[in-house]
Amino acid sequence: MLSLTLIEQARQRLHGLVHRTPLVHSTAISELLGCQVYLKLENLQKTGSFKPRGAFFKMLSLTDAERAAGIVAVSGGNHAQGAAYAARHLGIRATICMPRTTPRNYLDATRGYGAEIVLCENIAEAFAEAERRRQAGATLVHPFDDDRLAAGQGTIGLEILDDLPDVSRVYVSIGGGGLIAGIATALKTIVPSIHVHGVETRGADAMAQAVAAGKIVELSEITSIARTLGSPKVCEMTFAAVQELVDEVTVVEDRDAWRSLVSILERTKQLVEPAASCCLAAALSHRDRFRPDEKIVLLMCGGNVSVSDLARFERQFAES
């Protein structure tokens, strides 16, 4: 089960395989929020997002027979690259099932890490194809519904506490929920008083809808620009973790995520994706809660956004 012990084991096993990403203070963002703000720069992680942490820890647990049979994963974005990168490093054959609508930069990067890509009509068909391959013998490396995968992501929480022991609030975006499940488990087990804020964008808000309904809700489609938050539903493990450990889940509009992306780029020179910049958008909506001496962390979970994406976002929000 997901626990602090498992997360600590993950940190030991991941040593030397992934970057220990920097936690940097931003004077400009601190002035925006009226408190002391630190950015955890997982956009500087290998493959441009936090995903290799969990993928490596999952694959390191495989038996020799499982390694020989290969892995299969489902993703329309960062998990594809993280799984492909980890598999190549460990000498494991990787097949990634991806929707046909996946942007070319994600496809090119995933192929560049040596994975075979199977294009499917949509994310539901991608999961179905992955299940067929799992039944044929491959190990499924799920994008979020796996305790070991979530434990790998939870190592980010340990690093935050190492670098900033007196942090009071941490903002973490939510896709399927594996990232926040791992981080919240690490943070709350060690320092229960830390406020953990989950963040989603409108149109990719499966967790917020599940929390409101008191049960898992499946979205009919993903309409947000934050593609990497685009899980149509969360799972029992991540839903339970959010209910128990996350203080609140905030949903922000795409326009605000875009404006925050621009602010981060212009003021910190860090290029992040909307799935990361939404954390600043959420924090901006909470400005009146912060004390001037309070220390908060915004997790910049990834930076895999293309120049064409940026141009499209600029046109979209300039016209609306």
C-alpha positions as CSV (number, residue, x, y, z in Angstrom):
1,M,0.0,0.0,0.0
2,L,1.0,3.6,-0.5
3,S,2.8,4.8,2.6
4,L,5.7,6.9,3.8
5,T,7.8,3.7,4.1
6,L,7.2,2.9,0.4
7,I,8.0,6.5,-0.6
8,E,11.3,6.4,1.3
9,Q,12.1,3.1,-0.4
10,A,11.4,4.8,-3.7
11,R,13.8,7.6,-2.9
12,Q,16.6,5.1,-2.3
13,R,15.9,3.2,-5.5
14,L,15.6,6.3,-7.6
15,H,19.0,7.8,-6.5
16,G,21.0,8.4,-9.6
17,L,18.2,7.6,-12.0
18,V,16.3,10.9,-11.8
19,H,17.2,14.5,-11.1
20,R,16.8,15.9,-7.6
21,T,15.0,19.0,-9.0
22,P,15.6,22.5,-7.5
23,L,13.3,24.3,-5.2
24,V,13.8,28.0,-6.0
25,H,12.5,31.2,-4.3
26,S,10.8,33.6,-6.7
27,T,10.8,37.3,-5.6
28,A,8.5,38.2,-8.5
29,I,5.9,35.6,-7.7
30,S,6.2,36.3,-4.0
31,E,5.2,39.9,-4.7
32,L,2.2,38.7,-6.7
33,L,1.0,36.5,-3.9
34,G,2.0,38.6,-0.9
35,C,4.0,35.8,0.8
36,Q,7.2,33.8,0.3
37,V,6.8,31.6,-2.8
38,Y,9.0,28.8,-3.9
39,L,8.7,26.8,-7.2
40,K,9.5,23.1,-7.3
41,L,10.9,22.8,-10.8
42,E,9.9,19.3,-12.0
43,N,9.8,20.9,-15.5
44,L,13.6,20.4,-15.3
45,Q,13.2,16.7,-14.6
46,K,14.3,14.1,-17.2
47,T,11.8,14.1,-20.1
48,G,10.4,17.4,-18.9
49,S,8.0,16.2,-16.2
50,F,7.8,14.3,-12.9
51,K,6.7,11.1,-14.6
52,P,10.0,9.1,-14.7
53,R,10.0,9.0,-10.9
54,G,7.0,6.7,-10.7
55,A,7.7,4.8,-13.9
56,F,11.2,3.9,-12.7
57,F,10.1,2.7,-9.3
58,K,7.3,0.6,-10.9
59,M,9.7,-1.0,-13.4
60,L,12.4,-1.6,-10.8
61,S,10.0,-4.0,-9.1
62,L,9.5,-6.2,-12.1
63,T,10.8,-9.8,-12.1
64,D,13.2,-10.9,-14.8
65,A,10.3,-12.7,-16.6
66,E,8.2,-9.5,-16.5
67,R,11.0,-7.5,-17.8
68,A,11.5,-9.9,-20.7
69,A,7.8,-9.7,-21.5
70,G,7.9,-5.9,-21.8
71,I,5.6,-3.1,-20.5
72,V,2.6,-1.3,-21.9
73,A,1.4,2.1,-20.9
74,V,-1.4,4.5,-21.9
75,S,-0.8,8.2,-22.3
76,G,-1.6,11.3,-24.3
77,G,1.4,13.1,-23.0
78,N,4.0,13.0,-20.2
79,H,3.5,9.5,-18.9
80,A,4.3,8.2,-22.4
81,Q,7.7,9.9,-22.3
82,G,8.4,9.0,-18.7
83,A,7.6,5.3,-19.2
84,A,9.5,5.1,-22.5
85,Y,12.6,6.8,-20.9
86,A,12.6,4.5,-17.9
87,A,12.1,1.4,-20.0
88,R,14.9,2.2,-22.3
89,H,17.3,2.9,-19.4
90,L,16.4,-0.5,-17.8
91,G,16.5,-2.4,-21.1
92,I,12.8,-3.2,-21.1
93,R,10.7,-3.2,-24.3
94,A,7.9,-0.5,-24.1
95,T,4.7,-0.2,-26.0
96,I,2.7,3.0,-25.5
97,C,-1.0,3.3,-26.5
98,M,-1.8,6.9,-27.4
99,P,-4.8,8.7,-28.8
100,R,-4.6,9.9,-32.4
101,T,-5.0,13.5,-31.2
102,T,-1.8,13.4,-29.3
103,P,0.4,16.4,-30.3
104,R,3.4,15.6,-32.5
105,N,5.9,16.8,-30.0
106,Y,4.8,14.1,-27.6
107,L,4.8,11.4,-30.3
108,D,8.3,12.4,-31.5
109,A,9.7,12.4,-28.0
110,T,8.2,9.1,-27.1
111,R,9.6,7.4,-30.2
112,G,12.9,9.1,-29.5
113,Y,13.1,7.2,-26.2
114,G,12.7,3.9,-28.2
115,A,9.1,3.0,-27.5
116,E,6.7,1.5,-30.0
117,I,3.6,3.7,-30.3
118,V,0.1,2.2,-31.0
119,L,-2.2,5.0,-32.1
120,C,-5.9,4.6,-31.0
121,E,-9.0,6.5,-31.8
122,N,-9.3,8.0,-28.3
123,I,-8.1,7.5,-24.8
124,A,-10.8,4.9,-24.0
125,E,-9.6,2.8,-27.0
126,A,-6.0,3.3,-25.8
127,F,-6.8,1.8,-22.4
128,A,-8.7,-1.1,-24.1
129,E,-5.7,-1.9,-26.3
130,A,-3.4,-1.7,-23.3
131,E,-5.6,-4.2,-21.5
132,R,-5.4,-6.6,-24.4
133,R,-1.7,-6.4,-24.4
134,R,-1.6,-6.9,-20.6
135,Q,-3.7,-10.0,-20.9
136,A,-1.2,-11.2,-23.6
137,G,1.7,-10.9,-21.0
138,A,2.9,-7.4,-20.8
139,T,3.0,-5.5,-17.5
140,L,0.7,-2.5,-17.4
141,V,2.4,0.7,-16.1
142,H,-0.7,2.6,-15.3
143,P,-0.5,6.4,-15.4
144,F,-1.8,6.8,-11.9
145,D,-3.6,3.7,-10.5
146,D,-0.6,2.0,-8.9
147,D,0.8,2.3,-5.3
148,R,4.5,2.0,-6.5
149,L,4.0,4.6,-9.2
150,A,2.4,7.0,-6.7
151,A,5.2,6.4,-4.2
152,G,7.8,7.3,-6.9
153,Q,5.9,10.6,-7.4
154,G,5.8,11.1,-3.7
155,T,9.5,11.5,-3.5
156,I,8.9,15.1,-4.6
157,G,7.2,15.7,-1.2
158,L,10.3,14.4,0.6
159,E,12.5,16.7,-1.4
160,I,10.3,19.7,-0.6
161,L,10.5,19.0,3.2
162,D,14.3,18.5,3.0
163,D,14.7,21.9,1.3
164,L,11.9,23.9,3.1
165,P,11.0,22.3,6.4
166,D,8.7,25.2,7.5
167,V,6.6,25.1,4.3
168,S,2.9,25.7,5.2
169,R,1.1,25.2,1.9
170,V,1.8,23.1,-1.2
171,Y,-0.1,23.4,-4.5
172,V,-0.2,20.3,-6.7
173,S,-2.1,19.8,-9.9
174,I,-4.3,16.7,-10.4
175,G,-4.7,14.5,-13.5
176,G,-5.5,11.0,-12.4
177,G,-4.3,11.8,-8.9
178,G,-1.2,9.6,-8.5
179,L,1.1,12.7,-8.1
180,I,-1.0,14.3,-5.4
181,A,-1.6,11.0,-3.6
182,G,2.1,10.4,-3.3
183,I,3.0,13.9,-2.4
184,A,0.2,14.3,0.1
185,T,1.1,11.0,1.8
186,A,4.7,12.1,2.3
187,L,3.8,15.6,3.5
188,K,0.9,14.8,5.8
189,T,2.6,11.8,7.4
190,I,5.7,13.9,8.3
191,V,4.0,17.3,9.0
192,P,0.2,16.9,9.3
193,S,-0.3,20.7,9.6
194,I,0.8,21.3,6.0
195,H,-2.1,22.4,3.8
196,V,-2.1,20.4,0.5
197,H,-4.1,22.1,-2.3
198,G,-5.1,20.2,-5.3
199,V,-5.6,22.1,-8.6
200,E,-7.5,21.2,-11.8
201,T,-8.6,23.2,-14.8
202,R,-12.2,23.4,-16.0
203,G,-12.8,20.7,-18.5
204,A,-10.2,18.4,-16.9
205,D,-11.7,18.3,-13.4
206,A,-12.5,14.7,-12.7
207,M,-11.3,14.8,-9.1
208,A,-13.2,17.9,-8.2
209,Q,-16.4,16.4,-9.6
210,A,-15.7,13.2,-7.8
211,V,-15.2,15.0,-4.5
212,A,-18.4,17.0,-5.0
213,A,-20.4,13.9,-5.9
214,G,-18.8,11.7,-3.2
215,K,-18.1,9.1,-5.8
216,I,-15.9,8.6,-8.9
217,V,-17.3,10.5,-11.9
218,E,-16.3,9.9,-15.5
219,L,-16.0,12.9,-17.8
220,S,-17.6,12.6,-21.2
221,E,-14.7,14.5,-22.8
222,I,-11.7,16.6,-21.9
223,T,-12.0,20.2,-23.1
224,S,-9.2,21.9,-21.2
225,I,-6.0,23.2,-22.7
226,A,-4.2,21.3,-19.9
227,R,-4.0,18.1,-21.9
228,T,-1.7,16.4,-19.4
229,L,-4.5,16.7,-16.7
230,G,-6.9,15.0,-19.1
231,S,-7.8,11.8,-17.3
232,P,-11.5,11.0,-17.8
233,K,-11.8,9.7,-14.3
234,V,-9.7,9.1,-11.2
235,C,-9.3,5.8,-9.4
236,E,-10.3,4.5,-6.0
237,M,-6.8,4.8,-4.6
238,T,-6.3,8.4,-5.6
239,F,-9.8,9.4,-4.7
240,A,-9.4,8.0,-1.2
241,A,-6.1,9.7,-0.8
242,V,-7.6,13.1,-1.8
243,Q,-10.6,12.7,0.5
244,E,-8.3,11.8,3.4
245,L,-5.2,14.0,2.9
246,V,-6.0,17.0,0.6
247,D,-7.4,20.1,2.2
248,E,-9.2,21.3,-0.9
249,V,-9.4,21.0,-4.6
250,T,-9.6,24.2,-6.7
251,V,-10.7,24.4,-10.3
252,V,-9.4,27.2,-12.4
253,E,-10.3,28.5,-15.8
254,D,-8.1,27.8,-18.9
255,R,-7.7,31.6,-19.4
256,D,-6.2,32.0,-15.9
257,A,-3.9,29.0,-16.4
258,W,-2.7,30.7,-19.6
259,R,-2.2,34.0,-18.0
260,S,-0.2,32.4,-15.2
261,L,1.9,30.5,-17.7
262,V,2.9,33.8,-19.3
263,S,3.6,35.3,-15.8
264,I,5.9,32.4,-14.9
265,L,7.7,32.6,-18.2
266,E,8.2,36.4,-18.2
267,R,9.0,36.7,-14.5
268,T,11.0,33.5,-13.7
269,K,12.2,32.5,-17.3
270,Q,10.7,29.0,-16.7
271,L,8.6,27.5,-19.5
272,V,5.9,25.3,-18.0
273,E,2.7,23.7,-19.3
274,P,-0.8,24.7,-18.3
275,A,-1.0,21.7,-16.0
276,A,1.7,23.4,-14.0
277,S,0.8,27.1,-14.3
278,C,-2.7,26.3,-13.0
279,C,-1.1,26.0,-9.6
280,L,-0.2,29.7,-9.7
281,A,-3.7,30.6,-10.9
282,A,-5.2,28.7,-7.9
283,A,-2.8,30.4,-5.5
284,L,-3.7,33.8,-6.9
285,S,-7.4,33.1,-6.1
286,H,-6.3,32.5,-2.5
287,R,-4.2,35.6,-2.1
288,D,-6.2,37.0,0.8
289,R,-5.5,33.9,2.9
290,F,-1.7,34.2,3.0
291,R,0.4,35.8,5.7
292,P,3.4,37.9,4.5
293,D,5.9,35.5,6.2
294,E,4.2,32.4,5.0
295,K,6.1,30.0,2.8
296,I,4.2,28.2,0.1
297,V,5.4,25.9,-2.7
298,L,3.9,25.7,-6.2
299,L,4.8,22.5,-8.0
300,M,5.8,23.0,-11.6
301,C,5.0,19.5,-12.7
302,G,6.1,19.7,-16.3
303,G,7.2,21.9,-19.1
304,N,6.3,19.9,-22.2
305,V,4.6,22.6,-24.2
306,S,5.4,23.3,-27.9
307,V,5.9,26.6,-29.6
308,S,2.8,25.8,-31.7
309,D,0.8,25.3,-28.5
310,L,1.9,28.7,-27.2
311,A,1.0,30.4,-30.4
312,R,-2.4,28.7,-30.4
313,F,-3.1,29.6,-26.8
314,E,-2.1,33.2,-27.5
315,R,-4.6,33.4,-30.4
316,Q,-7.3,31.6,-28.5
317,F,-7.3,33.9,-25.5
318,A,-6.6,37.1,-27.4
319,E,-9.8,36.4,-29.4
320,S,-12.1,35.5,-26.5
